Amino acid sequence: MSQELKELLRSVLQEELKPVHERLERLEDTVGHIRQDVSQLQKEVTQLQEGQRTLETTVSQIQKDVAQLQEGQKALQRDVAQLQEGQRTLETTVSQIQKDITQLQQGQQKLENEMAGMKQTQERILEELRVSKHNQALILNDVTSIRKSVDVTVSYLQRRSDVMFDKLIDHEKEILNLKSKMPN
């Protein structure tokens, strides 16, 4: 072949291959972009996986906290039940003391009536009655103080129980919220 023919053939081939080279360059650019996108997606997937692990750790910790709160709540409920039982026992004791006081008062009246004729004996009995009345007032005062203290304690424990219920509800809401954000 002659040199001109070779040059002409080369020129024609270059012209014919030019669109192929352009398409090949565009294809290489597209492949480069796809590789960048895939790399970016892999980074994002890694970040999402790390986020999911963190979320799972957080959910696990919240579940542990909820379990501890539930145990604390059960213990508090047992304490409240014991206090209520103690209050009922105390009320029964107070009632018995009041009956005893009523009986003492009835006994005092009977003694006063029986000893009306004996002045010296009457003075001694009156002195015993004064002491008894003083002790009665002290006992009533002590019983009243104890009852007020038990009422305050029961009220405090009921408020603490309400607070723990509220925290438990908040933790459950947070768990549900976190679970709803997790990918399926």
C-alpha positions in Angstrom: 0.0 0.0 0.0 1.1 3.4 -0.7 1.8 5.9 2.0 -1.0 8.1 0.9 -3.5 5.3 1.1 -2.2 4.4 4.5 -2.6 7.9 5.6 -6.0 8.2 4.1 -7.0 4.9 5.8 -5.6 6.1 9.0 -7.4 9.4 8.7 -10.7 7.6 7.9 -10.2 5.1 10.8 -9.5 8.0 13.2 -12.7 9.8 12.1 -14.7 6.6 12.4 -13.2 5.7 15.8 -13.5 9.3 17.2 -17.2 8.8 18.3 -16.2 5.5 19.8 -13.3 7.2 21.7 -15.7 9.9 22.9 -18.2 7.4 24.0 -15.5 5.4 25.7 -14.3 8.6 27.5 -17.9 9.4 28.6 -18.2 5.8 29.7 -15.0 6.0 31.7 -16.2 9.3 33.3 -19.5 7.6 34.2 -17.7 4.6 35.6 -15.6 7.0 37.7 -18.7 8.7 39.0 -20.3 5.4 39.7 -17.2 4.3 41.6 -17.2 7.5 43.6 -21.0 7.1 44.3 -20.4 3.4 45.4 -17.5 4.5 47.6 -19.7 7.3 49.1 -22.6 4.8 49.6 -20.2 2.3 51.3 -19.1 5.1 53.7 -22.7 6.0 54.4 -23.6 2.3 54.9 -20.7 2.0 57.4 -21.9 5.1 59.2 -25.4 3.8 59.3 -24.1 0.5 60.7 -22.2 2.3 63.3 -25.3 4.4 64.1 -27.3 1.3 64.3 -24.8 -0.3 66.7 -24.9 2.8 68.8 -28.7 2.8 68.7 -28.8 -0.8 69.7 -26.5 -0.1 72.6 -28.6 2.8 73.7 -31.8 0.7 73.4 -30.2 -2.0 75.4 -29.1 0.5 78.1 -32.6 2.0 78.2 -34.1 -1.5 78.5 -31.8 -2.2 81.5 -32.8 1.2 83.0 -36.5 0.3 82.5 -35.9 -3.1 84.2 -34.2 -1.4 87.1 -37.0 1.2 87.4 -39.5 -1.6 87.4 -37.6 -3.5 90.1 -37.4 -0.2 92.1 -41.1 0.3 91.6 -41.9 -3.2 92.8 -39.7 -2.6 95.9 -41.4 0.8 96.5 -44.9 -0.9 96.1 -43.8 -3.5 98.7 -42.7 -0.7 101.0 -45.9 1.2 100.5 -47.9 -2.0 101.2 -45.9 -2.6 104.4 -46.4 1.0 105.5 -50.1 0.7 104.8 -50.2 -2.5 106.8 -48.3 -0.8 109.6 -50.8 2.1 109.5 -53.7 -0.3 109.8 -52.0 -2.0 112.8 -51.4 1.5 114.3 -55.0 2.5 113.7 -56.1 -0.8 115.4 -53.7 0.0 118.3 -55.0 3.6 118.5 -58.6 2.3 118.6 -57.7 -0.2 121.3 -56.0 2.6 123.3 -59.0 4.8 122.9 -61.2 2.0 124.2 -58.8 1.5 127.1 -59.0 5.3 127.8 -62.8 5.1 127.7 -62.7 2.2 130.2 -60.2 4.2 132.3 -62.5 7.1 132.3 -65.5 4.9 133.3 -63.3 3.4 136.0 -62.4 6.8 137.3 -66.0 7.8 137.5 -66.9 4.7 139.3 -64.1 5.2 141.8 -65.1 8.8 142.3 -68.7 7.7 143.1 -67.6 4.9 145.4 -65.1 7.0 147.3 -67.2 10.1 147.8 -67.5 9.4 151.5 -63.8 9.0 152.2 -62.0 12.2 151.9 -58.4 11.0 152.4 -58.9 8.1 150.1 -60.7 10.4 147.7 -57.7 12.8 147.6 -55.4 9.9 146.8 -57.7 8.7 144.0 -58.0 12.2 142.6 -54.2 12.5 142.4 -54.1 9.1 140.6 -56.8 10.4 138.2 -54.8 13.6 137.5 -51.7 11.5 136.7 -53.9 9.2 134.6 -55.4 12.1 132.7 -51.9 13.6 132.1 -50.7 10.2 130.8 -53.8 9.9 128.7 -53.1 13.3 127.0 -49.4 12.2 126.5 -50.5 8.9 124.9 -53.0 10.7 122.7 -50.4 13.2 121.7 -47.9 10.4 120.9 -50.4 8.4 118.9 -51.4 11.6 117.0 -47.8 12.4 116.2 -47.1 8.8 115.0 -50.2 8.8 112.8 -49.2 12.1 111.2 -45.7 10.8 110.6 -47.1 7.6 108.9 -49.5 9.8 106.8 -46.6 12.0 105.6 -44.4 8.9 104.8 -47.2 7.2 102.8 -47.9 10.5 100.9 -44.2 10.8 100.1 -44.0 7.2 98.9 -47.1 7.6 96.7 -45.5 10.7 95.1 -42.3 8.8 94.5 -44.3 5.9 92.9 -46.0 8.4 90.6 -42.7 9.9 89.6 -41.3 6.4 88.8 -44.4 5.5 86.8 -43.9 8.7 84.7 -40.2 7.9 84.1 -41.1 4.4 83.1 -43.6 5.7 80.6 -41.0 8.2 79.2 -38.5 5.4 78.8 -41.0 3.2 77.0 -41.9 6.1 74.7 -38.2 6.6 73.9 -37.7 2.9 73.2 -40.7 2.9 70.8 -39.4 6.1 69.2 -36.0 4.6 68.7 -37.4 1.4 67.3 -39.5 3.2 64.9 -36.4 5.0 63.5 -34.4 1.8 63.0 -34.2 0.5 59.4 -36.2 -2.7 58.9 
